[in-house]
Amino acid sequence: MGRSWNIWEQCLAAAAAGLWAAGFLAADGPATAPASFGPIAITALSLAWAASAFLARRLPLPAAALCGAVQAAAVLLGLSMENPAPLAAALLSAYACGRFVADAAGLLGLPLLLAALALPAAGTQAGDALFGSVLYGMAFAYGRLVRRRFTASMQAALAESRLAAADPQQAAEAQAATERERTTADVLAVVGTAMDSMHRAALRAAKTLAPADIQRITADGAAAVGQLKMLLVALRGGAAAPLPVPALGEAAGATHAKAGGRRRATSGAASLAGWLAPTAVVLALLASEWPFLPPGPAVTGAALGIFTAALLLVRRRSPALACLASAGLLGAGGLAGIPLPQGLGLAAACVVLTWAALADGRLAVLLAWCVFAAALLLVLAAQAPQNVPINLGIVGFTGFAAHAWRTHGRAEWAALGRSEVLALRFAADVDAGLAAERLELARTVHDLASHALGGMVMQAGAASVLAQGDPAEARRALALVTEIGSSARAGLATLAAGSGDAGQWFGGQEHGSPETLEQALTRAHTAGLVVEVARADTTPPHQAVLVHRIVREALSNAIRHAPGSTVRISVCAGPTGCTVTVENGRSTAPSPGPGAGFGLRGLRELLHARGGSLDAGPTAGPAPAAVTSPAPAAGAARTRGSSPASGFVVRAVLPALPQAVPGPRKAAPWGP
């Protein structure tokens, strides 16, 4: 589609250049087109200039050479250099050299276009060479400006397409992998060191059953739990929910408006030199032409020139006012018989006003510019009709270039606005995914490290009690200390190495968990709990994973906070969901101390994300309220230990159908 549109543009440019040339070749004006030019010569020259215009887009330098060669041939046949027949093709070729030639080689097109001036038959004067160089140089500069704006718009569109194609989930996973490696390394540095010390103390105690070595296990475990808690608090502190991002349409529109406002503000404040320079050039050119005005209206012409320059100063703030005031100035001067200076000054003033109006693009400004252009052409037609084609070409071509510049600018600002929204949405999606990954990592580290530390301390306490009465059982408990520590340390090392993800440790043996449900029950029996399974319905695979984790967490809490108690487990599955209840009685032995305090909180968060709920509280007193929202603050999360004389119950409700865990949404593919 784009290629066929380019062909149509080339055909339109060729038709315009050919018709322009044919019209002025056929006009038998004085000293411009020789009367000897017949239909064949007119047709041949017009087609040649049309061909150069057609080739200008794809072959700018050959097109410029062809245009200059045809003009030289026409001059040799008797065409005057004052005839504007080659003007359209020459301007298009000069513009194409600036627009489509990447480097400074495009400047070679300018001497090719001016080659006819070197012919003796052309009768070239210094002023003609200067005017031609400025005219074609202006077209070349237009091409360069449009090229830069087009390149900027393409870069903005490319940036937008890259953002649209980016996967926030992948970015979140990459960042989470780095954080997981760093966090597990920190846990290994703190908890692993403590576990190594507890392991060595357990090996020594297994030989001697010395109370000091057993107490060292308990002390190291308590210190490690405190440090682990600080690590988990820090990890959860980075999991705050991201702020909502506005919808694409309104945000992109607002950003586009802001971009346009920033452009105007920057142009008016930071580009003062660029604002004043065109006006200074116009004023200088007009001043250089005043001595050549007739003696009578010279002073009036000077005043009109100064007033015109003053109007140019307000062209950026109010281009419509500048155009209308200039039109009124031209009309008043024409009615008063004041001759216009026919030179570069007038052309430069027309260029500056036309660019300001067409680059603005608002309807009111365009209408004001049309009034200005009409006034200019009417005055010129009355005072210097031979200059109408040149000024018409200058004004028309400047308008064409300014419109192209504005079109690419609008595309750039729109792409930048959409890119800004996409970047905000991408960052929000990455933050959401990273927050979920951090929470999952916090739960994983808690279950691997906190449960292990609690189990090790619990077994050390059992060994301390059994050391005098049953040394064999005491040594068995100390052996469990080393076994639990080695298993947890291996799990943390695997997680740190990146060979396991945060979710795989919760699913049972088939999902890579270091402890099966049967092993958790055995550990509870070994720790002195009396475990009764009141009901164990078969659950679907997606529920079995969560059931295993709930039971394991409740058993670990019972080992830590209610040693020696009786624990009853009930798993009731039905068509509407599954209810898991784990209730323990009162403690019959001293508690080994507090844990990290994030186990039940993590379960609440996970079940809430899966569409379920969790209740937890003491069995004495009023029933606990259902938790259907994120857990309270860490200081209020723990209800364990608030009533040592009572039991504790954990009740979880799982949905019948699996529900996807909310994660980062992939950005919509909004391409350019």
C-alpha positions as CSV (number, residue, x, y, z in Angstrom):
1,M,0.0,0.0,0.0
2,G,2.8,2.4,0.9
3,R,4.7,1.7,-2.3
4,S,1.6,2.3,-4.5
5,W,0.9,5.5,-2.6
6,N,4.5,6.7,-3.4
7,I,4.0,5.9,-7.1
8,W,0.8,8.1,-7.1
9,E,2.8,10.9,-5.4
10,Q,5.5,10.7,-8.1
11,C,2.9,10.7,-10.8
12,L,1.2,13.7,-9.3
13,A,4.5,15.6,-9.0
14,A,5.4,14.7,-12.6
15,A,2.0,15.9,-13.9
16,A,2.3,19.2,-11.9
17,A,5.8,19.9,-13.2
18,G,4.9,19.0,-16.8
19,L,1.8,21.1,-16.9
20,W,3.6,24.0,-15.2
21,A,6.3,23.9,-17.8
22,A,3.9,23.5,-20.7
23,G,1.9,26.4,-19.6
24,F,4.8,28.8,-19.4
25,L,6.4,27.5,-22.6
26,A,3.2,28.0,-24.5
27,A,2.8,31.6,-23.1
28,D,4.3,33.9,-25.6
29,G,5.6,36.4,-23.1
30,P,8.1,39.0,-23.9
31,A,11.7,37.6,-24.0
32,T,10.7,34.5,-22.1
33,A,9.5,31.9,-24.6
34,P,10.6,32.2,-28.2
35,A,7.8,32.2,-30.7
36,S,9.6,29.5,-32.6
37,F,8.8,27.0,-29.9
38,G,6.3,24.7,-31.6
39,P,4.2,22.0,-30.1
40,I,6.9,19.4,-30.5
41,A,9.5,21.4,-28.6
42,I,7.0,22.4,-25.9
43,T,5.9,18.7,-25.5
44,A,9.4,17.4,-25.4
45,L,10.7,19.9,-22.8
46,S,7.6,19.5,-20.7
47,L,7.9,15.7,-20.7
48,A,11.6,15.9,-19.8
49,W,10.9,18.1,-16.8
50,A,8.0,15.9,-15.8
51,A,10.4,12.9,-16.0
52,S,12.9,14.6,-13.7
53,A,10.1,15.3,-11.2
54,F,9.0,11.7,-11.4
55,L,12.5,10.4,-10.7
56,A,13.2,12.9,-7.9
57,R,12.0,10.7,-5.1
58,R,14.0,7.6,-6.0
59,L,16.9,9.1,-7.9
60,P,17.3,12.7,-6.6
61,L,20.8,13.4,-8.0
62,P,20.1,12.0,-11.5
63,A,16.8,13.9,-11.5
64,A,18.6,17.2,-10.7
65,A,21.1,16.5,-13.5
66,L,18.3,15.8,-15.9
67,C,16.4,18.9,-14.9
68,G,19.6,21.1,-15.3
69,A,20.5,19.5,-18.6
70,V,17.0,20.1,-20.0
71,Q,17.1,23.7,-18.9
72,A,20.5,24.1,-20.6
73,A,19.1,22.6,-23.8
74,A,16.1,25.0,-23.7
75,V,18.4,28.0,-23.2
76,L,20.5,26.9,-26.2
77,L,17.2,26.8,-28.2
78,G,16.5,30.3,-27.2
79,L,14.6,30.1,-23.8
80,S,15.2,33.0,-21.6
81,M,16.4,32.5,-18.0
82,E,13.5,34.7,-16.9
83,N,11.0,32.0,-18.1
84,P,9.7,30.1,-15.0
85,A,8.9,26.9,-17.0
86,P,11.6,24.7,-15.2
87,L,10.8,26.2,-11.8
88,A,8.5,23.4,-10.6
89,A,10.8,20.6,-11.6
90,A,13.9,22.3,-10.3
91,L,12.3,23.0,-6.9
92,L,11.1,19.4,-6.6
93,S,14.6,18.1,-7.5
94,A,16.4,20.4,-5.0
95,Y,13.8,19.4,-2.3
96,A,14.4,15.7,-3.1
97,C,18.2,16.1,-2.8
98,G,17.7,17.3,0.7
99,R,14.9,15.0,1.6
100,F,16.1,11.6,0.2
101,V,19.9,11.9,0.1
102,A,21.3,11.0,3.5
103,D,24.6,12.7,3.6
104,A,26.1,15.9,2.2
105,A,26.2,14.4,-1.3
106,G,22.7,15.9,-1.7
107,L,24.4,19.3,-2.0
108,L,25.8,18.2,-5.4
109,G,22.3,18.6,-6.8
110,L,22.4,22.4,-6.5
111,P,25.2,23.1,-9.0
112,L,23.6,20.6,-11.4
113,L,20.4,22.6,-11.3
114,L,22.3,25.9,-11.9
115,A,24.4,24.5,-14.7
116,A,22.5,26.5,-17.3
117,L,23.6,29.8,-15.7
118,A,27.1,29.1,-17.0
119,L,26.1,29.1,-20.6
120,P,27.0,32.3,-22.6
121,A,23.6,32.3,-24.1
122,A,22.0,32.6,-20.7
123,G,23.3,36.2,-20.3
124,T,23.6,35.5,-16.5
125,Q,24.1,38.4,-14.1
126,A,25.4,38.2,-10.6
127,G,21.9,38.9,-9.2
128,D,20.4,36.1,-11.2
129,A,23.0,33.6,-9.9
130,L,22.4,34.8,-6.3
131,F,18.7,34.5,-6.6
132,G,18.8,31.1,-8.1
133,S,21.2,29.8,-5.5
134,V,19.0,31.1,-2.7
135,L,15.9,29.7,-4.3
136,Y,17.2,26.2,-4.8
137,G,19.1,26.3,-1.5
138,M,15.8,27.1,0.2
139,A,14.1,24.0,-1.4
140,F,17.1,21.8,-0.3
141,A,16.8,23.2,3.3
142,Y,13.1,22.3,3.3
143,G,14.0,18.8,2.3
144,R,16.5,18.5,5.1
145,L,14.0,19.8,7.7
146,V,11.4,17.3,6.6
147,R,13.9,14.5,6.6
148,R,14.9,15.2,10.2
149,R,11.3,15.3,11.3
150,F,10.5,12.1,9.4
151,T,13.5,10.3,11.0
152,A,12.3,11.5,14.4
153,S,8.8,10.2,13.8
154,M,10.2,6.8,12.6
155,Q,12.3,6.5,15.7
156,A,9.4,7.3,17.9
157,A,7.2,4.7,16.1
158,L,10.0,2.2,16.5
159,A,10.3,2.8,20.2
160,E,6.5,2.5,20.5
161,S,6.5,-0.8,18.6
162,R,9.2,-2.2,20.8
163,L,7.3,-1.2,23.9
164,A,4.1,-2.8,22.5
165,A,5.9,-6.0,21.8
166,A,7.7,-6.2,25.1
167,D,6.5,-8.8,27.6
168,P,6.2,-7.4,31.1
169,Q,5.9,-10.9,32.5
170,Q,9.2,-11.9,31.1
171,A,10.8,-8.7,32.4
172,A,9.3,-9.4,35.9
173,E,10.5,-13.0,35.9
174,A,14.0,-11.8,34.9
175,Q,14.1,-9.3,37.7
176,A,12.6,-11.8,40.1
177,A,15.3,-14.3,39.2
178,T,17.9,-11.8,40.1
179,E,16.2,-10.9,43.4
180,R,15.6,-14.6,44.2
181,E,19.3,-15.3,43.8
182,R,20.3,-12.3,45.9
183,T,17.7,-13.0,48.6
184,T,18.4,-16.7,48.9
185,A,22.1,-15.9,49.1
186,D,21.3,-13.5,52.0
187,V,19.2,-16.2,53.6
188,L,22.0,-18.7,53.1
189,A,24.5,-16.3,54.6
190,V,22.4,-15.8,57.7
191,V,20.3,-18.9,58.2
192,G,22.8,-21.2,56.5
193,T,25.5,-20.1,58.9
194,A,23.2,-20.7,61.8
195,M,22.2,-24.1,60.5
196,D,25.8,-25.1,60.0
197,S,26.5,-24.0,63.6
198,M,23.4,-26.0,64.8
199,H,24.5,-28.9,62.7
200,R,28.0,-29.0,64.3
201,A,26.5,-28.6,67.8
202,A,24.1,-31.5,67.1
203,L,27.0,-33.7,66.0
204,R,28.9,-32.8,69.2
205,A,25.8,-33.3,71.4
206,A,25.1,-36.7,69.8
207,K,28.4,-37.9,71.1
208,T,28.4,-36.3,74.6
209,L,24.8,-35.2,75.2
210,A,26.3,-32.2,76.8
211,P,23.6,-29.6,77.8
212,A,25.8,-26.7,76.6
213,D,25.9,-28.1,73.0
214,I,22.1,-28.7,73.1
215,Q,21.5,-25.2,74.4
216,R,23.7,-23.8,71.6
217,I,21.3,-25.3,69.1
218,T,18.4,-23.6,70.7
219,A,20.2,-20.2,71.0
220,D,21.5,-20.3,67.4
221,G,18.0,-21.2,66.1
222,A,16.3,-18.3,68.0
223,A,18.9,-15.8,66.7
224,A,18.5,-17.1,63.1
225,V,14.7,-16.8,63.3
226,G,15.0,-13.1,64.3
227,Q,17.3,-12.4,61.4
228,L,15.1,-14.3,59.0
229,K,12.1,-12.3,60.1
230,M,13.9,-9.0,59.3
231,L,14.8,-10.4,55.8
232,L,11.2,-11.4,55.2
233,V,9.9,-8.0,56.3
234,A,12.4,-6.4,53.9
235,L,11.3,-8.7,51.0
236,R,7.6,-8.1,51.6
237,G,8.2,-4.4,51.8
238,G,9.1,-4.3,48.1
239,A,5.8,-6.0,47.1
240,A,3.5,-3.0,47.4
241,A,0.8,-2.8,44.7
242,P,1.5,-0.5,41.8
243,L,-0.6,2.6,41.2
244,P,-3.3,2.3,38.5
245,V,-2.5,3.5,35.0
246,P,-5.0,5.5,32.9
247,A,-6.5,4.1,29.8
248,L,-4.5,4.4,26.6
249,G,-6.9,6.7,24.7
250,E,-7.2,9.6,27.1
251,A,-3.7,9.3,28.4
252,A,-2.3,9.3,24.9
253,G,-4.4,12.3,24.0
254,A,-3.3,14.2,27.1
255,T,0.3,13.3,26.5
256,H,0.0,14.4,22.8
257,A,-1.4,17.8,23.9
258,K,1.4,18.2,26.5
259,A,4.0,17.3,23.9
260,G,2.6,20.0,21.6
261,G,2.6,22.5,24.4
262,R,6.1,21.6,25.4
263,R,7.2,22.0,21.8
264,R,5.8,25.5,21.6
265,A,7.1,26.5,25.0
266,T,10.6,25.2,24.1
267,S,10.5,26.9,20.8
268,G,9.5,30.3,22.3
269,A,11.9,30.2,25.3
270,A,14.9,28.1,24.4
271,S,15.1,29.0,20.7
272,L,15.1,32.8,20.9
273,A,17.8,33.0,18.3
274,G,15.9,30.8,15.9
275,W,12.8,33.0,16.5
276,L,14.6,36.3,15.8
277,A,16.9,35.1,13.0
278,P,14.3,34.9,10.2
279,T,13.0,38.3,11.1
280,A,16.5,39.8,11.1
281,V,17.2,38.3,7.7
282,V,14.0,39.6,6.2
283,L,14.7,43.1,7.6
284,A,18.3,43.1,6.3
285,L,17.1,42.0,2.8
286,L,14.4,44.7,2.7
287,A,16.9,47.3,3.9
288,S,19.3,46.3,1.1
289,E,16.6,46.8,-1.5
290,W,15.3,50.2,-0.3
291,P,17.9,52.2,-2.2
292,F,16.6,50.8,-5.4
293,L,13.0,52.0,-4.8
294,P,11.8,55.1,-6.6
295,P,12.7,58.3,-4.8
296,G,9.2,59.3,-3.8
297,P,7.9,56.2,-2.0
298,A,11.3,55.2,-0.5
299,V,10.5,56.4,3.0
300,T,7.1,54.9,2.9
301,G,8.6,51.6,1.6
302,A,11.1,51.6,4.5
303,A,8.3,52.1,7.0
304,L,6.3,49.3,5.4
305,G,9.4,47.1,5.6
306,I,9.9,47.8,9.3
307,F,6.2,47.2,9.9
308,T,6.4,43.9,8.0
309,A,9.4,42.8,10.1
310,A,7.5,43.7,13.3
311,L,4.6,41.5,12.1
312,L,7.0,38.6,11.5
313,L,8.0,38.8,15.2
314,V,4.5,37.8,16.3
315,R,4.1,35.0,13.8
316,R,4.7,32.3,16.4
317,R,2.4,33.7,19.0
318,S,-0.4,34.6,16.6
319,P,0.3,33.5,13.0
320,A,-3.3,34.3,11.9
321,L,-2.9,38.0,13.1
322,A,0.5,38.2,11.3
323,C,-1.0,37.0,8.1
324,L,-4.1,39.2,8.2
325,A,-2.0,42.3,9.2
326,S,0.4,41.6,6.3
327,A,-2.5,41.2,3.9
328,G,-3.9,44.5,5.0
329,L,-0.4,46.1,4.7
330,L,-0.1,44.8,1.1
331,G,-3.6,45.9,0.2
332,A,-3.0,49.4,1.6
333,G,0.3,49.7,-0.1
334,G,-1.2,48.6,-3.4
335,L,-4.1,51.0,-3.2
336,A,-1.7,53.9,-2.3
337,G,0.5,53.0,-5.3
338,I,3.6,52.2,-3.2
339,P,5.7,49.7,-5.2
340,L,6.8,46.5,-3.5
341,P,10.5,45.8,-3.4
342,Q,10.9,43.0,-6.0
343,G,13.7,40.9,-4.6
344,L,14.8,38.5,-1.9
345,G,13.4,40.6,0.9
346,L,9.8,40.1,-0.3
347,A,10.4,36.4,-1.0
348,A,11.9,35.9,2.5
349,A,9.0,37.6,4.2
350,C,6.5,35.4,2.3
351,V,8.5,32.3,3.2
352,V,8.6,33.1,6.9
353,L,4.9,33.8,7.1
354,T,3.9,30.8,5.0
355,W,6.0,28.4,7.1
356,A,4.5,29.7,10.3
357,A,1.0,29.4,9.1
358,L,1.2,26.0,7.4
359,A,3.3,24.5,10.3
360,D,0.6,25.6,12.7
361,G,-2.2,24.0,10.6
362,R,-5.2,25.3,12.4
363,L,-8.2,26.2,10.2
364,A,-8.3,29.8,11.2
365,V,-4.6,30.3,10.5
366,L,-4.9,28.6,7.1
367,L,-7.8,30.9,6.2
368,A,-5.8,33.9,7.3
369,W,-2.8,32.7,5.2
370,C,-5.1,32.3,2.1
371,V,-6.1,36.0,2.5
372,F,-2.4,37.0,2.7
373,A,-1.5,34.9,-0.4
374,A,-4.4,36.3,-2.3
375,A,-3.4,39.9,-1.4
376,L,0.2,39.3,-2.4
377,L,-0.7,37.8,-5.8
378,L,-3.2,40.6,-6.5
379,V,-0.6,43.4,-5.7
380,L,2.1,41.6,-7.7
381,A,-0.3,41.1,-10.7
382,A,-0.9,44.9,-10.7
383,Q,2.7,46.0,-10.1
384,A,5.0,43.3,-11.5
385,P,3.1,40.5,-13.3
386,Q,6.3,38.9,-14.5
387,N,7.2,38.1,-10.9
388,V,3.9,36.3,-10.1
389,P,5.0,32.8,-11.1
390,I,8.2,33.0,-9.0
391,N,6.4,34.2,-5.9
392,L,3.6,31.7,-6.5
393,G,6.2,28.9,-6.7
394,I,8.0,30.1,-3.5
395,V,4.8,30.5,-1.5
396,G,3.3,27.2,-2.8
397,F,6.4,25.1,-2.3
398,T,7.0,26.6,1.2
399,G,3.4,25.6,2.1
400,F,4.0,22.1,0.8
401,A,7.2,21.6,2.8
402,A,5.7,23.1,6.0
403,H,2.7,20.8,5.7
404,A,4.9,17.8,5.3
405,W,7.0,18.9,8.3
406,R,3.9,19.3,10.4
407,T,2.5,15.9,9.3
408,H,5.6,14.0,10.4
409,G,5.7,16.1,13.6
410,R,2.2,15.1,14.5
411,A,3.1,11.4,13.9
412,E,6.1,11.8,16.1
413,W,4.2,13.5,19.0
414,A,1.4,10.9,18.7
415,A,3.9,8.0,18.9
416,L,5.7,9.6,21.8
417,G,2.4,10.0,23.6
418,R,1.5,6.4,23.1
419,S,5.0,5.3,24.0
420,E,4.7,7.2,27.3
421,V,1.5,5.4,28.1
422,L,2.9,2.0,27.1
423,A,6.0,2.7,29.2
424,L,3.8,3.5,32.2
425,R,1.7,0.4,31.7
426,F,4.7,-1.8,31.1
427,A,6.3,-0.5,34.4
428,A,3.0,-1.1,36.2
429,D,2.8,-4.6,34.8
430,V,6.4,-5.4,35.7
431,D,5.8,-4.0,39.2
432,A,2.7,-6.1,39.6
433,G,4.5,-9.3,38.4
434,L,7.5,-8.5,40.6
435,A,5.3,-7.9,43.6
436,A,3.7,-11.3,43.1
437,E,7.1,-13.0,42.6
438,R,8.4,-11.3,45.8
439,L,5.4,-12.5,47.8
440,E,5.8,-16.0,46.5
441,L,9.5,-15.9,47.2
442,A,8.8,-14.7,50.8
443,R,6.4,-17.6,51.3
444,T,9.0,-20.1,49.9
445,V,11.8,-18.8,52.0
446,H,9.5,-18.8,55.1
447,D,8.5,-22.4,54.5
448,L,12.0,-23.7,53.8
449,A,13.9,-21.8,56.5
450,S,11.4,-20.9,59.3
451,H,9.9,-24.4,59.4
452,A,13.3,-26.0,59.4
453,L,14.6,-23.8,62.2
454,G,11.5,-24.4,64.3
455,G,11.8,-28.2,63.7
456,M,15.5,-28.1,64.6
457,V,14.9,-26.1,67.8
458,M,12.0,-28.4,68.7
459,Q,14.1,-31.5,68.3
460,A,16.9,-29.9,70.3
461,G,14.4,-29.3,73.1
462,A,13.2,-32.9,72.9
463,A,16.9,-34.1,73.1
464,S,17.4,-31.9,76.2
465,V,14.5,-33.5,78.0
466,L,15.4,-37.1,76.9
467,A,19.2,-36.8,77.5
468,Q,19.1,-38.2,81.0
469,G,16.2,-40.7,80.8
470,D,16.5,-42.0,77.2
471,P,19.8,-41.2,75.6
472,A,19.0,-43.3,72.5
473,E,15.9,-41.2,71.8
474,A,17.8,-38.0,72.5
475,R,20.5,-39.0,70.0
476,R,17.7,-39.8,67.5
477,A,16.2,-36.3,68.0
478,L,19.7,-34.8,67.5
479,A,20.1,-36.8,64.3
480,L,16.8,-35.2,63.1
481,V,18.3,-31.8,63.8
482,T,21.1,-32.5,61.3
483,E,18.7,-34.1,58.8
484,I,16.2,-31.2,58.8
485,G,19.0,-28.6,58.5
486,S,20.7,-30.4,55.6
487,S,17.4,-30.8,53.7
488,A,16.4,-27.1,54.2
489,R,19.9,-25.9,53.3
490,A,19.8,-28.0,50.1
491,G,16.5,-26.5,49.2
492,L,17.7,-23.0,49.7
493,A,20.9,-23.7,47.7
494,T,18.7,-25.1,44.8
495,L,16.5,-22.0,44.9
496,A,19.5,-19.7,44.9
497,A,21.0,-21.6,41.9
498,G,17.9,-20.9,39.9
499,S,17.1,-24.6,39.3
500,G,13.8,-24.2,41.2
501,D,11.0,-21.6,41.2
502,A,9.2,-20.1,44.1
503,G,6.0,-22.1,43.6
504,Q,7.5,-25.6,43.2
505,W,8.1,-26.1,46.9
506,F,4.5,-26.1,47.9
507,G,3.1,-28.9,45.8
508,G,4.2,-32.2,47.4
509,Q,6.8,-34.6,46.2
510,E,5.6,-34.8,42.6
511,H,6.1,-31.0,42.4
512,G,9.6,-31.0,43.8
513,S,8.7,-30.2,47.5
514,P,11.5,-31.3,49.9
515,E,8.8,-32.8,52.2
516,T,5.8,-34.9,51.3
517,L,2.6,-34.9,53.4
518,E,3.5,-38.3,54.9
519,Q,6.9,-36.9,55.9
520,A,5.2,-33.9,57.5
521,L,2.9,-36.2,59.5
522,T,5.9,-38.3,60.6
523,R,7.8,-35.2,61.6
524,A,4.8,-34.1,63.7
525,H,4.7,-37.5,65.4
526,T,8.4,-37.4,66.1
527,A,8.1,-33.9,67.6
528,G,5.5,-35.3,70.1
529,L,2.2,-34.3,68.5
530,V,-0.7,-36.7,68.5
531,V,-2.1,-36.4,65.0
532,E,-5.6,-37.7,64.2
533,V,-7.0,-37.6,60.7
534,A,-10.7,-37.3,61.2
535,R,-11.6,-37.2,57.5
536,A,-9.5,-37.2,54.3
537,D,-11.6,-36.9,51.1
538,T,-9.9,-37.2,47.7
539,T,-9.3,-33.8,46.2
540,P,-8.5,-32.7,42.6
541,P,-4.9,-32.1,41.8
542,H,-5.2,-28.3,41.9
543,Q,-6.7,-28.5,45.4
544,A,-4.3,-31.2,46.6
545,V,-1.4,-28.9,46.2
546,L,-3.0,-26.3,48.5
547,V,-4.3,-28.9,50.9
548,H,-0.8,-30.2,51.4
549,R,0.6,-26.7,52.1
550,I,-2.2,-25.8,54.5
551,V,-1.8,-29.0,56.5
552,R,2.0,-28.7,56.6
553,E,1.9,-25.0,57.8
554,A,-0.6,-25.9,60.5
555,L,1.4,-28.8,61.7
556,S,4.6,-26.7,61.7
557,N,2.8,-24.1,63.8
558,A,1.5,-26.7,66.2
559,I,5.0,-28.2,66.7
560,R,6.3,-24.7,67.5
561,H,3.5,-23.2,69.5
562,A,1.6,-26.2,71.0
563,P,4.2,-29.0,71.5
564,G,2.7,-32.2,72.9
565,S,-0.9,-31.3,71.8
566,T,-3.4,-33.4,69.9
567,V,-4.0,-32.3,66.3
568,R,-7.1,-33.2,64.3
569,I,-7.1,-32.9,60.5
570,S,-10.2,-32.9,58.4
571,V,-10.4,-32.5,54.6
572,C,-14.0,-32.3,53.3
573,A,-14.4,-32.1,49.5
574,G,-17.7,-31.2,47.9
575,P,-19.2,-29.8,44.7
576,T,-18.8,-26.2,45.9
577,G,-15.2,-26.6,47.1
578,C,-13.0,-28.1,49.7
579,T,-12.7,-27.2,53.4
580,V,-9.5,-28.0,55.3
581,T,-9.6,-27.8,59.1
582,V,-6.5,-28.4,61.3
583,E,-7.2,-27.9,65.0
584,N,-4.8,-28.5,67.9
585,G,-5.4,-28.7,71.6
586,R,-3.6,-27.1,74.4
587,S,0.2,-27.3,74.7
588,T,1.6,-29.9,77.2
589,A,5.2,-28.8,76.9
590,P,7.2,-25.6,76.7
591,S,7.2,-23.8,73.4
592,P,10.6,-23.5,71.7
593,G,9.9,-19.8,70.9
594,P,8.3,-17.6,68.3
595,G,8.7,-18.1,64.5
596,A,9.1,-15.6,61.7
597,G,5.4,-14.8,61.9
598,F,4.6,-14.9,58.1
599,G,3.2,-18.5,57.6
600,L,-0.5,-17.9,58.1
601,R,-0.3,-14.5,56.5
602,G,1.3,-16.0,53.4
603,L,-1.5,-18.7,53.3
604,R,-4.2,-16.0,53.5
605,E,-2.6,-14.1,50.6
606,L,-2.3,-17.2,48.5
607,L,-5.8,-18.5,49.1
608,H,-7.3,-15.0,48.5
609,A,-5.5,-14.9,45.2
610,R,-7.0,-18.3,44.3
611,G,-10.5,-17.3,45.3
612,G,-10.5,-19.0,48.7
613,S,-10.4,-17.8,52.3
614,L,-8.7,-18.7,55.6
615,D,-9.8,-18.4,59.2
616,A,-7.3,-18.8,62.0
617,G,-7.7,-18.2,65.8
618,P,-8.0,-19.7,69.2
619,T,-10.6,-22.4,69.8
620,A,-11.8,-20.7,73.0
621,G,-14.0,-17.6,72.6
622,P,-15.9,-16.3,69.6
623,A,-15.3,-17.9,66.2
624,P,-12.8,-16.1,64.1
625,A,-13.9,-13.9,61.2
626,A,-13.4,-15.2,57.7
627,V,-10.4,-13.6,55.9
628,T,-11.3,-12.6,52.4
629,S,-8.9,-9.7,51.9
630,P,-5.1,-9.3,52.2
631,A,-3.8,-10.0,55.7
632,P,-3.3,-7.2,58.3
633,A,0.0,-5.7,59.2
634,A,2.8,-7.9,60.4
635,G,2.3,-6.8,64.0
636,A,-1.3,-7.9,64.0
637,A,-0.9,-11.0,61.9
638,R,0.1,-13.5,64.6
639,T,-2.7,-14.7,66.9
640,R,-0.7,-17.7,68.0
641,G,0.4,-17.7,71.6
642,S,-2.1,-15.0,72.6
643,S,-3.9,-17.5,74.8
644,P,-1.6,-20.4,75.8
645,A,-4.3,-22.2,77.7
646,S,-6.5,-22.5,74.6
647,G,-6.2,-24.5,71.4
648,F,-5.9,-23.2,67.9
649,V,-7.8,-23.9,64.7
650,V,-6.9,-23.2,61.1
651,R,-9.8,-23.4,58.6
652,A,-9.4,-22.9,54.9
653,V,-11.9,-22.9,52.1
654,L,-10.7,-23.7,48.6
655,P,-12.8,-23.0,45.4
656,A,-14.1,-26.0,43.4
657,L,-12.6,-24.7,40.2
658,P,-9.1,-23.5,39.8
659,Q,-8.7,-19.8,39.5
660,A,-5.7,-18.2,37.9
661,V,-3.4,-16.3,40.2
662,P,-3.4,-12.6,39.2
663,G,-0.1,-11.7,37.6
664,P,1.3,-9.2,35.2
665,R,-0.9,-8.6,32.1
666,K,0.9,-8.5,28.8
667,A,0.8,-5.1,27.2
668,A,-1.6,-4.8,24.3
669,P,0.1,-4.9,20.9
670,W,-0.5,-1.2,20.0
671,G,1.9,-0.8,17.1
672,P,2.5,2.4,15.2
